[in-house]
Amino acid sequence: MDVNYELYKVFYYVAVSLSFSEASKHLFISQSAVSQSVKVLEKKLGTTLFIRSTKKVQLTPEGETLLRHIEPAINLIQRGESQLLESGTLGGGQLRIGASDTICRYYLVPYLQRFHREFPNIHIKVTNQTSTKCVDLLESGQVDLIVTNYPNSRLPSRMMIIPIFDFQDVFIASKEYYPDLEGHQIRLQELLEHPILMLDRKSTTSEFLHNLFQQHQLDLVPEIELGSNDLLIDLAEIGLGIAFVPNYCLAKNKSLFQLDIAEELPARQLIIAHNSHLPVTQAAREFIQGFTPLRPLAP
């Protein structure tokens, strides 16, 4: 089927913004030209891509299917353009990173600061998502690399994985509200007698903890599930329960203590991942080289 690339480009910007007017602004063409291009594409494909109304624009199921294929292609073209603009030098270009809020705040900031000092003309774009959703960003080509927790069941085998930091997850509680637990070893089964505060089901941390309890034939039913480790720490501090968080996001806090768990909690890692089937931009390569790789991961 012979379809002009520009038609797909117009479709993409309407689809991601769900607005003909926003697409026209981005493409520097009239709104009527955008509308006409979409009609031409729909005629060529023999299907309706958008549901139009006076208030909003929605993708049809066929439009959603097309977007899933078009988005990685558009991002791949933009990636190629960026690499050509770099022209072998780091006097310009872009570095696109995906990472969770916690990883950005408690681990990445000094690395971003150092990279910016060394390459001030490189535009750094950081997209915050959960570690699982960061994989989607990488797969669709919206980012050059991601920094994520590992293990991560969403990572496909074609991704290049570079371990950069070992960490340990810990259970924390308030000294004021849980004085009897401090200084005493506690088993996971006993832990279930108390309210558990943890990240929501969409996170790798939640997946890790549920798997850990299942390995000990225990059913974990958390009291509270949130999208922020900072909030979990705050709620633990006021006595709402026992929180499960990575140890690297814990500041010195005299009102909290780490529980001594009888069972061994496996360590996890922070890793950098990028698509091994695509060329790495020079900016991304320089950023990766700023880390000291740990031992290789077992296959």
TORVOKOL-55162 format. One line per field, with one value per residue (C-alpha): residue number from 1; chain; x, y, z. Coordinates in steps of 0.2 Angstrom, whole numbers, plus 2048, in hexadecimal, padded with zeros to 3 digits. Layout:
N
num	c(NUM;...)
chaine	c(A;...)
px	c(X;...)
py	c(Y;...)
pz	c(Z;...)
END
This chain:
299
num	c(1;2;3;4;5;6;7;8;9;10;11;12;13;14;15;16;17;18;19;20;21;22;23;24;25;26;27;28;29;30;31;32;33;34;35;36;37;38;39;40;41;42;43;44;45;46;47;48;49;50;51;52;53;54;55;56;57;58;59;60;61;62;63;64;65;66;67;68;69;70;71;72;73;74;75;76;77;78;79;80;81;82;83;84;85;86;87;88;89;90;91;92;93;94;95;96;97;98;99;100;101;102;103;104;105;106;107;108;109;110;111;112;113;114;115;116;117;118;119;120;121;122;123;124;125;126;127;128;129;130;131;132;133;134;135;136;137;138;139;140;141;142;143;144;145;146;147;148;149;150;151;152;153;154;155;156;157;158;159;160;161;162;163;164;165;166;167;168;169;170;171;172;173;174;175;176;177;178;179;180;181;182;183;184;185;186;187;188;189;190;191;192;193;194;195;196;197;198;199;200;201;202;203;204;205;206;207;208;209;210;211;212;213;214;215;216;217;218;219;220;221;222;223;224;225;226;227;228;229;230;231;232;233;234;235;236;237;238;239;240;241;242;243;244;245;246;247;248;249;250;251;252;253;254;255;256;257;258;259;260;261;262;263;264;265;266;267;268;269;270;271;272;273;274;275;276;277;278;279;280;281;282;283;284;285;286;287;288;289;290;291;292;293;294;295;296;297;298;299)
chaine	c(A;A;A;A;A;A;A;A;A;A;A;A;A;A;A;A;A;A;A;A;A;A;A;A;A;A;A;A;A;A;A;A;A;A;A;A;A;A;A;A;A;A;A;A;A;A;A;A;A;A;A;A;A;A;A;A;A;A;A;A;A;A;A;A;A;A;A;A;A;A;A;A;A;A;A;A;A;A;A;A;A;A;A;A;A;A;A;A;A;A;A;A;A;A;A;A;A;A;A;A;A;A;A;A;A;A;A;A;A;A;A;A;A;A;A;A;A;A;A;A;A;A;A;A;A;A;A;A;A;A;A;A;A;A;A;A;A;A;A;A;A;A;A;A;A;A;A;A;A;A;A;A;A;A;A;A;A;A;A;A;A;A;A;A;A;A;A;A;A;A;A;A;A;A;A;A;A;A;A;A;A;A;A;A;A;A;A;A;A;A;A;A;A;A;A;A;A;A;A;A;A;A;A;A;A;A;A;A;A;A;A;A;A;A;A;A;A;A;A;A;A;A;A;A;A;A;A;A;A;A;A;A;A;A;A;A;A;A;A;A;A;A;A;A;A;A;A;A;A;A;A;A;A;A;A;A;A;A;A;A;A;A;A;A;A;A;A;A;A;A;A;A;A;A;A;A;A;A;A;A;A;A;A;A;A;A;A;A;A;A;A;A;A;A;A;A;A;A;A)
px	c(800;807;804;80E;818;811;800;806;80F;7FF;7F6;803;802;7EF;7EF;7FB;7F3;7E1;7DF;7DF;7E4;7F3;7F9;7F8;802;80F;810;80F;800;7EE;7E1;7D7;7E7;7E9;7D7;7D8;7E8;7DF;7D1;7DC;7E5;7D5;7CF;7E0;7DF;7CC;7C8;7C3;7D2;7CA;7B9;7B6;7AA;7A8;7B0;7BE;7C7;7C9;7D2;7C8;7CF;7D6;7DE;7E6;7ED;7F5;7FC;805;80E;811;817;827;82A;829;834;841;841;843;851;85A;858;860;86F;872;871;87E;88A;896;897;88E;88C;879;86C;861;862;851;850;842;842;837;835;83F;84D;84E;84E;859;865;866;867;87A;87D;871;87A;88B;886;87E;88E;898;88C;882;87B;873;861;85C;84A;845;834;82E;825;825;832;826;81F;831;833;824;82D;83C;833;829;839;834;844;856;859;850;857;84C;84B;850;849;83C;831;82C;83E;83F;84F;854;857;869;86B;879;878;87E;879;874;867;85D;84B;846;837;835;82A;828;831;822;814;81E;82A;828;82F;83F;84E;845;846;835;82F;826;816;816;818;807;7FF;803;7FD;809;80C;814;815;806;804;80B;81D;82B;82D;81B;81E;82E;826;817;822;82D;81E;817;828;824;812;80C;7FE;802;7F3;7FA;7F1;7F6;7FD;804;80E;81C;829;82A;818;81A;828;81D;80F;81A;821;80F;80C;800;80A;81A;821;82B;838;849;857;85F;850;851;858;85E;84E;84E;83B;83C;846;849;841;84C;844;848;847;854;84E;857;861;85B;864;862;866;867;85E;85E;859;867;85F;861;870;874;875;886;87D;876;887;890;883;884;897;895;890;89B;893;891;894;88A;879;876;86C)
py	c(800;811;81D;82D;82E;840;838;82D;83B;846;837;834;846;846;835;83A;84B;846;857;85D;86E;869;85E;86D;878;86A;867;87A;876;87B;872;86F;867;85B;856;853;849;83E;83B;836;82A;822;821;818;80C;809;80C;81A;81F;82C;82F;842;84C;85E;85C;84F;843;831;823;814;803;803;814;80D;7FE;809;815;806;803;815;81C;811;815;828;827;81D;82A;838;82E;82C;83F;843;838;840;851;84C;849;840;84E;852;864;861;854;84C;83F;836;82C;823;81F;81F;82E;825;820;831;83A;82E;828;830;843;844;83A;846;855;84F;84B;85C;864;85B;85D;86C;86D;85C;85D;851;84A;83F;836;830;820;810;803;7F8;807;80D;7FD;803;813;80A;7FE;80C;816;825;824;81F;815;812;810;803;7F6;7E5;7D7;7DF;7D2;7DE;7E0;7D6;7CC;7D8;7E5;7E8;7E8;7F1;7EF;7FF;7FE;7F0;7F4;7EC;7EE;7F0;7F1;801;806;814;812;81B;80F;7FF;7FF;7EC;7E8;7F1;7E7;7D6;7CB;7C8;7BB;7C0;7B6;7C1;7D0;7CD;7D0;7E3;7EF;7EE;7FE;7FC;801;7FD;7EE;7F6;7F7;7EB;7ED;7E7;7D9;7D4;7D5;7CB;7BE;7BD;7BA;7AC;7A3;7A1;79C;7AC;7B7;7CA;7D5;7E7;7F4;803;803;813;819;822;81C;82D;82C;81A;821;82F;823;817;826;82A;818;813;803;7FA;801;7F7;803;802;806;813;81F;81F;82F;82F;82F;82D;829;819;809;7FA;7EA;7DA;7CD;7BB;7B6;7BC;7C9;7C8;7D7;7E0;7EC;7FC;7F9;803;7FB;800;7F7;7ED;7ED;800;80B;814;827;82F;838;828;820;82D;82D;81A;81C;827;818;80A;7FA;7EC;7D9;7D2;7CC;7B9;7B4)
pz	c(800;7FA;809;80A;81A;81D;81F;82D;835;836;83D;84A;851;851;85A;868;86B;867;85F;84D;853;85D;84F;843;84F;850;83D;839;82D;82D;837;827;81F;82E;82C;81A;81C;829;81D;80F;81A;820;80E;809;817;816;828;834;840;84A;852;850;85B;85F;870;86D;862;866;85D;856;85A;849;84C;85D;853;846;854;85C;84C;846;857;857;845;847;857;84D;83F;84C;854;843;840;851;84E;83E;846;853;844;84F;85C;86C;868;867;867;874;881;885;896;89E;8B0;8C0;8CB;8D9;8CE;8C7;8D8;8E2;8D6;8C5;8C9;8CC;8BB;8B2;8BA;8B5;8A3;8A2;8A7;89B;88C;88F;87D;87F;882;890;890;89F;89F;8AF;8AF;8BA;8B5;8AC;8A2;89E;894;889;886;880;875;86D;86A;875;87F;87B;88B;89C;8AD;8B6;8C4;8C0;8BF;8B3;8AB;89D;896;886;882;874;881;886;899;8A2;8B5;8BE;8D1;8DE;8EB;8F8;8FC;90E;919;924;932;93E;94F;957;951;94F;95E;961;950;952;956;953;945;93C;92F;91F;926;936;92B;923;934;931;924;915;90B;8F9;8E7;8DC;8D1;8C2;8C9;8C9;8DC;8DE;8D3;8DC;8ED;8E8;8E1;8F0;8FB;8EF;8F0;903;8FF;906;8FF;900;901;904;90E;902;8F1;8EA;8DB;8E6;8F2;8FA;8FF;905;911;916;91B;924;92E;934;939;92B;928;923;913;906;8FD;8F5;901;8F6;8F8;90B;913;925;92F;941;942;937;939;92D;932;934;928;92C;91A;90E;902;8F1;8EB;8DC;8CF;8C6;8B3;8A3;895;883;873;86C;85B;859;858;868;866;86B;879;880;87E;888;896;898;899;8A8;8B2;8B9;8B3;8C0;8BD;8AD;8B0;8B0;8A0)
END
